[in-house]
């Protein structure tokens, strides 16, 4: 039997083990400081960079909550650096629900399985692999690269990207562009035709606590000022509300490209039917057609026969770029005068233009490895650390390139059970990133 790694660069060979080893480091983020934190993973990355002569610094925002930053000198250090960032934390996983243990990093059916395989230790591994190969081979990037492996993204980045931007903005202040997660993956539109979705926009986040106040009293009495009733009615109004479709520049461009690829007419009067034809990614794209709010938590009272004076709920609101004012005006109308809101977490929507040298480099790098590649922008319904870095004026793109089999429900892997990434996809990503760095 021949060498299965024959003809591969060292980055393609080692990316699989790097991904497996990162997955095996449990960095579960429970939204507080009760989890293991990212320190062990940050030290692992530091060791891998040190092996190829890159000095890095670990910043600890809270005991165990660690981010790593490093800078690699380029051929022309007068140019603004490229920021490449990824997060080290993952959402929790219950091993009983999984086919393979979520923190074992097993290889099965041509994939690396485990929590973080797509969100986002795959990208962390690809970046490490390609840069380690380049440095071993003495290949200098065209411009400086700033690397950031971050804590706490899965809880909004308060102890990771937000903390670094607030406390150490000088680390990133001269960067002009950035690449990170949730973009660059393929969507098959034909036997030899794939669209690669590059994230150029994100909905804003408004996690809110709602409070209704009324008159406390005995449960046996008639009470027309019941806080629980008032809150329940407001929550029901929010949960049943369907915001109108609002096509942002990014979403419109994506849909026009999809329609052209499928040879169908773009019908603005029936956008949802177009999205429904997209298969596994329909839910991801559908969530970017309109603002949204979902009730997620309810709390009120302490005894069955006591009417409480207050009742609270929490809701997850998401608003499109340019739609924040409209969103909150509608939220306040639905809540009514007796329910107040306050932010649990509030981050802006972001949108970056899909043009320029960096976008051209992405397209060229993808096409060189996949002649059937068509690069298109899309909007993410969730959020990433791009929200923090855009405060410094950095243009952010989701570009973690993966060529995926058409049957894989990739969007369903994010925070899902049996998260996995194809081995061939990881190796493809290393090759694309290597080309992209040369062109950037």
C-alpha positions as CSV (number, residue, x, y, z in Angstrom):
1,X,0.0,0.0,0.0
2,X,1.4,3.4,-1.0
3,X,1.8,6.4,1.4
4,X,-1.6,8.0,1.7
5,X,0.1,11.3,2.4
6,X,2.2,11.2,-0.7
7,X,2.3,14.6,-2.5
8,X,0.8,16.5,0.4
9,X,2.5,19.5,2.1
10,X,3.3,19.2,5.7
11,X,0.4,21.4,6.6
12,X,-2.1,19.1,4.9
13,X,-0.6,16.1,6.7
14,X,-0.6,17.6,10.2
15,X,-3.9,19.6,10.1
16,X,-5.9,16.5,11.0
17,X,-3.9,15.8,14.2
18,X,-3.9,19.4,15.1
19,X,-7.7,19.5,14.8
20,X,-8.1,16.3,16.8
21,X,-5.8,17.5,19.6
22,X,-7.6,20.8,19.9
23,X,-10.9,19.0,20.1
24,X,-9.6,16.8,22.9
25,X,-8.9,19.9,25.0
26,X,-12.3,20.5,26.6
27,X,-12.9,24.3,26.5
28,X,-16.7,24.2,27.1
29,X,-18.1,27.6,27.7
30,X,-21.2,27.6,30.0
31,X,-21.7,31.4,29.8
32,X,-20.0,32.0,33.2
33,X,-16.7,31.0,34.7
34,X,-17.7,27.5,35.8
35,X,-16.1,25.7,32.8
36,X,-12.5,24.6,32.2
37,X,-11.6,27.8,30.4
38,X,-9.3,28.2,27.4
39,X,-5.9,28.3,29.2
40,X,-4.8,24.8,28.2
41,X,-5.8,25.3,24.6
42,X,-4.0,28.7,24.5
43,X,-0.8,27.0,25.9
44,X,-1.1,24.3,23.2
45,X,-1.3,26.9,20.5
46,X,1.7,28.8,22.0
47,X,3.8,25.6,22.0
48,X,2.9,24.9,18.3
49,X,3.9,28.4,17.3
50,X,7.1,28.3,19.4
51,X,8.2,25.2,17.6
52,X,8.4,27.3,14.4
53,X,9.9,30.3,16.0
54,X,6.8,32.5,16.6
55,X,6.7,34.2,20.0
56,X,3.2,34.7,21.4
57,X,1.6,36.3,24.4
58,X,-1.3,34.8,26.4
59,X,-3.7,37.3,27.9
60,X,-5.8,36.2,30.9
61,X,-8.9,38.2,31.4
62,X,-10.1,36.1,34.3
63,X,-8.5,33.0,35.9
64,X,-8.4,30.3,33.2
65,X,-10.0,32.6,30.5
66,X,-7.2,33.0,28.1
67,X,-6.5,34.4,24.6
68,X,-3.3,34.3,22.6
69,X,-1.9,36.9,20.3
70,X,1.1,36.7,18.0
71,X,2.5,38.6,15.1
72,X,4.3,37.2,12.1
73,X,6.5,39.6,10.1
74,X,5.7,40.0,6.4
75,X,7.8,41.0,3.4
76,X,6.3,44.5,3.5
77,X,5.7,45.6,7.1
78,X,4.6,49.1,5.9
79,X,1.3,47.5,4.7
80,X,-1.5,47.2,7.2
81,X,-1.5,43.7,8.7
82,X,-4.0,41.0,8.1
83,X,-5.8,39.8,11.2
84,X,-6.6,36.1,11.4
85,X,-8.7,35.3,14.4
86,X,-10.4,32.2,15.8
87,X,-11.9,31.3,19.2
88,X,-10.8,28.4,21.4
89,X,-14.0,27.9,23.4
90,X,-16.8,25.6,22.4
91,X,-20.4,25.2,23.5
92,X,-21.0,22.3,26.0
93,X,-21.9,18.8,24.8
94,X,-23.5,15.8,26.5
95,X,-21.5,12.7,25.5
96,X,-24.6,10.5,25.9
97,X,-26.2,12.2,22.8
98,X,-23.2,11.6,20.5
99,X,-22.2,8.7,18.2
100,X,-18.6,9.4,19.1
101,X,-17.4,11.1,22.3
102,X,-17.5,14.9,21.7
103,X,-14.0,15.4,23.2
104,X,-12.2,12.4,21.8
105,X,-11.4,13.8,18.3
106,X,-12.1,10.5,16.7
107,X,-11.8,9.9,12.9
108,X,-14.7,7.9,11.4
109,X,-16.4,7.9,8.0
110,X,-13.8,10.2,6.6
111,X,-14.5,12.9,9.2
112,X,-13.0,14.3,12.4
113,X,-15.7,14.2,15.0
114,X,-16.1,16.2,18.1
115,X,-17.3,19.5,19.7
116,X,-15.6,22.3,17.9
117,X,-15.0,20.3,14.6
118,X,-16.8,23.1,12.7
119,X,-17.1,25.8,15.4
120,X,-14.3,26.4,15.2
121,X,-11.3,24.3,16.0
122,X,-11.2,23.2,12.3
123,X,-10.2,26.8,11.3
124,X,-7.8,27.1,14.3
125,X,-6.1,23.9,13.1
126,X,-6.0,25.0,9.4
127,X,-4.4,28.3,10.4
128,X,-1.8,26.6,12.6
129,X,-1.0,24.0,10.0
130,X,-0.6,26.4,7.0
131,X,1.5,28.9,9.0
132,X,3.7,26.2,10.5
133,X,4.4,24.8,7.0
134,X,5.2,28.3,5.6
135,X,7.6,29.1,8.5
136,X,9.3,25.7,8.2
137,X,9.8,26.3,4.5
138,X,11.0,29.9,5.1
139,X,8.1,31.5,3.1
140,X,7.3,35.0,4.3
141,X,3.8,36.4,4.0
142,X,3.4,39.5,1.8
143,X,2.4,41.6,4.8
144,X,2.4,41.1,8.6
145,X,-0.1,38.7,10.0
146,X,-1.6,39.2,13.4
147,X,-2.9,36.0,15.0
148,X,-5.5,35.9,17.7
149,X,-6.8,32.7,19.3
150,X,-9.6,34.0,21.5
151,X,-11.6,33.1,24.6
152,X,-15.3,33.4,25.3
153,X,-16.7,33.9,21.7
154,X,-19.6,31.5,22.5
155,X,-20.8,33.8,25.2
156,X,-20.4,37.0,23.3
157,X,-16.7,37.6,23.7
158,X,-16.8,39.7,26.9
159,X,-13.7,37.9,28.3
160,X,-12.1,37.4,24.9
161,X,-12.3,39.8,21.9
162,X,-14.2,42.5,23.7
163,X,-11.8,42.5,26.6
164,X,-8.7,42.6,24.2
165,X,-10.2,45.4,22.1
166,X,-11.0,47.4,25.3
167,X,-7.7,46.7,27.1
168,X,-5.2,46.2,24.4
169,X,-6.4,47.8,21.2
170,X,-2.8,48.5,20.1
171,X,-2.4,44.8,19.3
172,X,-4.8,45.2,16.4
173,X,-5.0,49.0,15.7
174,X,-3.0,48.9,12.5
175,X,-4.9,45.9,11.0
176,X,-7.0,46.7,8.0
177,X,-8.8,43.4,7.3
178,X,-9.6,40.2,9.1
179,X,-10.7,36.7,8.3
180,X,-12.3,34.2,10.7
181,X,-15.2,31.7,11.0
182,X,-18.5,30.7,9.4
183,X,-17.6,31.4,5.8
184,X,-15.8,30.0,2.8
185,X,-17.7,26.7,3.0
186,X,-19.2,25.2,-0.2
187,X,-22.8,24.7,-1.2
188,X,-23.3,22.4,-4.2
189,X,-25.4,23.7,-7.0
190,X,-24.5,21.2,-9.7
191,X,-22.1,18.2,-10.4
192,X,-19.1,20.5,-11.0
193,X,-20.4,23.8,-9.6
194,X,-20.1,24.9,-6.0
195,X,-20.9,28.3,-4.3
196,X,-18.5,29.3,-1.5
197,X,-20.3,31.5,1.0
198,X,-18.1,34.2,2.4
199,X,-19.6,35.9,5.4
200,X,-19.7,39.7,4.9
201,X,-22.5,40.6,7.3
202,X,-24.0,39.6,10.7
203,X,-27.2,40.4,12.4
204,X,-27.0,42.4,15.6
205,X,-27.7,40.8,18.9
206,X,-30.2,42.1,21.5
207,X,-30.6,39.6,24.4
208,X,-33.1,41.4,26.7
209,X,-34.6,40.9,30.1
210,X,-38.3,41.9,30.2
211,X,-39.9,42.9,33.5
212,X,-43.6,43.3,34.3
213,X,-44.7,44.8,37.6
214,X,-48.1,44.5,39.2
215,X,-49.8,44.4,42.5
216,X,-48.8,41.5,44.8
217,X,-51.5,39.6,46.6
218,X,-53.2,36.4,47.6
219,X,-53.8,33.9,44.9
220,X,-57.4,33.5,45.9
221,X,-58.3,37.1,45.2
222,X,-59.4,38.7,42.0
223,X,-56.4,40.7,40.7
224,X,-56.6,42.9,37.6
225,X,-53.0,44.0,37.9
226,X,-51.2,40.6,37.7
227,X,-47.5,40.9,36.6
228,X,-47.5,37.3,35.4
229,X,-50.5,37.8,33.1
230,X,-49.1,41.0,31.7
231,X,-45.7,39.4,31.0
232,X,-47.2,36.3,29.5
233,X,-49.3,38.3,27.1
234,X,-46.3,40.4,26.0
235,X,-44.1,37.4,25.6
236,X,-46.8,35.7,23.5
237,X,-47.1,38.8,21.3
238,X,-43.3,38.7,20.7
239,X,-43.1,35.0,20.1
240,X,-45.9,35.0,17.5
241,X,-44.8,38.2,15.7
242,X,-43.4,37.9,12.2
243,X,-41.3,40.8,11.2
244,X,-41.5,42.0,7.5
245,X,-38.9,40.8,5.0
246,X,-36.1,43.4,4.6
247,X,-33.5,42.6,1.9
248,X,-30.1,44.0,2.8
249,X,-27.4,44.5,0.2
250,X,-25.6,41.3,1.2
251,X,-28.8,39.1,1.2
252,X,-30.0,40.5,-2.1
253,X,-26.6,39.9,-3.8
254,X,-26.6,36.3,-2.4
255,X,-30.1,35.6,-3.6
256,X,-29.4,37.0,-7.1
257,X,-26.3,34.8,-7.4
258,X,-28.2,31.7,-6.2
259,X,-31.0,32.3,-8.7
260,X,-28.5,32.8,-11.5
261,X,-26.7,29.6,-10.5
262,X,-29.9,27.6,-10.5
263,X,-31.3,29.3,-13.6
264,X,-34.4,30.6,-11.9
265,X,-36.0,34.0,-11.8
266,X,-35.4,36.1,-8.6
267,X,-39.0,36.9,-7.5
268,X,-38.9,39.6,-4.9
269,X,-42.5,39.0,-4.1
270,X,-41.8,35.4,-3.1
271,X,-38.3,35.4,-1.6
272,X,-39.1,32.6,0.9
273,X,-39.9,30.1,-1.9
274,X,-36.5,30.8,-3.4
275,X,-34.8,30.2,0.0
276,X,-36.8,27.0,0.5
277,X,-35.1,25.5,-2.5
278,X,-31.6,25.8,-0.9
279,X,-31.8,22.5,1.0
280,X,-29.8,22.3,4.3
281,X,-28.7,25.9,4.3
282,X,-32.3,27.2,3.9
283,X,-32.7,27.8,7.7
284,X,-29.4,29.7,7.9
285,X,-30.3,32.0,5.0
286,X,-34.0,32.3,5.9
287,X,-33.0,33.8,9.2
288,X,-31.4,36.7,7.5
289,X,-34.5,37.8,5.6
290,X,-36.0,39.7,8.5
291,X,-35.4,40.8,12.1
292,X,-36.4,38.2,14.7
293,X,-37.1,37.7,18.4
294,X,-37.5,34.5,20.3
295,X,-38.6,34.1,24.0
296,X,-36.2,31.8,25.8
297,X,-36.7,32.1,29.6
298,X,-39.6,32.8,32.0
299,X,-39.5,33.5,35.7
300,X,-42.1,34.7,38.2
301,X,-43.4,34.0,41.6
302,X,-42.3,31.8,44.5
303,X,-45.5,30.1,45.7
304,X,-48.6,28.9,44.0
305,X,-51.0,30.9,46.2
306,X,-49.0,34.2,46.0
307,X,-49.4,36.6,43.1
308,X,-46.0,38.1,42.7
309,X,-45.3,41.8,42.3
310,X,-42.9,41.2,39.4
311,X,-42.3,38.7,36.7
312,X,-39.4,38.4,34.2
313,X,-38.5,36.8,30.9
314,X,-35.6,36.8,28.6
315,X,-35.7,37.0,24.8
316,X,-33.2,36.6,22.0
317,X,-33.5,39.4,19.5
318,X,-31.6,39.7,16.2
319,X,-31.7,42.7,13.9
320,X,-30.3,43.2,10.4
321,X,-27.7,45.7,9.4
322,X,-29.3,49.1,9.2
323,X,-32.5,47.9,10.8
324,X,-31.8,48.5,14.5
325,X,-34.0,51.5,15.0
326,X,-36.9,49.8,13.3
327,X,-36.4,46.7,15.3
328,X,-36.6,48.3,18.7
329,X,-39.5,50.5,17.8
330,X,-41.4,47.3,16.9
331,X,-40.3,45.5,20.1
332,X,-41.5,48.4,22.2
333,X,-44.9,48.5,20.4
334,X,-45.3,44.7,21.1
335,X,-44.3,44.9,24.7
336,X,-46.8,47.7,25.5
337,X,-46.6,50.3,28.3
338,X,-46.5,47.9,31.3
339,X,-43.4,45.8,30.4
340,X,-39.9,47.3,30.4
341,X,-36.8,45.9,28.8
342,X,-33.1,46.0,29.6
343,X,-30.1,44.5,27.8
344,X,-28.5,41.3,28.9
345,X,-26.2,41.5,25.9
346,X,-26.2,44.0,23.0
347,X,-23.9,43.9,20.0
348,X,-24.2,45.8,16.7
349,X,-25.0,44.4,13.3
350,X,-22.0,44.5,10.9
351,X,-21.7,44.6,7.1
352,X,-18.7,44.8,4.9
353,X,-18.6,45.4,1.2
354,X,-17.9,42.4,-1.1
355,X,-15.2,43.9,-3.3
356,X,-11.5,44.8,-3.2
357,X,-8.2,42.9,-3.2
358,X,-8.9,40.6,-0.3
359,X,-12.2,39.4,-1.9
360,X,-10.3,38.9,-5.1
361,X,-7.7,36.8,-3.3
362,X,-10.4,34.6,-1.7
363,X,-12.0,34.0,-5.1
364,X,-8.7,33.3,-6.8
365,X,-7.5,30.9,-4.1
366,X,-10.8,29.0,-4.1
367,X,-10.9,28.7,-7.9
368,X,-7.3,27.5,-8.1
369,X,-8.2,24.5,-5.9
370,X,-11.8,24.1,-7.2
371,X,-12.3,25.2,-10.8
372,X,-16.1,25.0,-10.2
373,X,-16.0,27.6,-7.4
374,X,-18.3,30.6,-7.3
375,X,-17.6,33.0,-4.4
376,X,-20.6,34.8,-3.0
377,X,-21.3,37.0,0.0
378,X,-23.9,36.1,2.7
379,X,-25.2,37.3,6.0
380,X,-24.9,35.3,9.2
381,X,-27.9,35.2,11.5
382,X,-25.7,34.6,14.5
383,X,-22.7,36.6,15.7
384,X,-18.9,36.3,15.8
385,X,-15.9,38.2,17.3
386,X,-16.0,40.3,14.1
387,X,-18.4,42.6,16.1
388,X,-15.6,43.5,18.5
389,X,-12.9,44.0,15.8
390,X,-15.2,46.2,13.6
391,X,-15.0,48.8,16.4
392,X,-11.4,49.3,15.4
393,X,-12.4,49.9,11.8
394,X,-11.3,46.5,10.6
395,X,-13.1,44.9,7.6
396,X,-14.2,41.4,8.6
397,X,-14.9,38.4,6.5
398,X,-15.9,34.9,7.4
399,X,-13.4,32.8,5.4
400,X,-12.7,29.3,6.8
401,X,-12.5,27.5,3.4
402,X,-14.0,24.0,3.3
403,X,-15.0,21.9,0.2
404,X,-17.9,19.8,1.5
405,X,-19.9,16.8,0.2
406,X,-23.4,17.9,-0.9
407,X,-25.1,15.5,1.5
408,X,-23.5,17.0,4.6
409,X,-25.8,19.3,6.6
410,X,-23.0,21.6,7.5
411,X,-25.1,24.4,8.9
412,X,-26.8,21.9,11.2
413,X,-23.4,21.0,12.7
414,X,-23.0,24.4,14.5
415,X,-23.8,23.7,18.2
416,X,-25.4,20.4,17.1
417,X,-25.0,16.8,18.0
418,X,-22.4,14.7,16.1
419,X,-20.5,17.8,14.9
420,X,-17.8,16.7,12.4
421,X,-15.7,18.0,9.6
422,X,-14.4,16.0,6.6
423,X,-10.7,15.2,6.6
424,X,-10.5,16.1,2.9
425,X,-12.2,19.4,3.7
426,X,-9.5,20.3,6.3
427,X,-6.8,19.6,3.8
428,X,-8.5,21.6,1.1
429,X,-8.8,24.5,3.5
430,X,-5.0,24.4,4.2
431,X,-4.3,24.6,0.5
432,X,-6.7,27.5,-0.1
433,X,-5.5,29.4,2.9
434,X,-1.9,29.0,1.7
435,X,-2.7,30.5,-1.7
436,X,-4.9,33.2,-0.1
437,X,-2.0,34.4,2.2
438,X,0.3,34.7,-0.9
439,X,-2.4,36.8,-2.7
440,X,-3.4,38.9,0.3
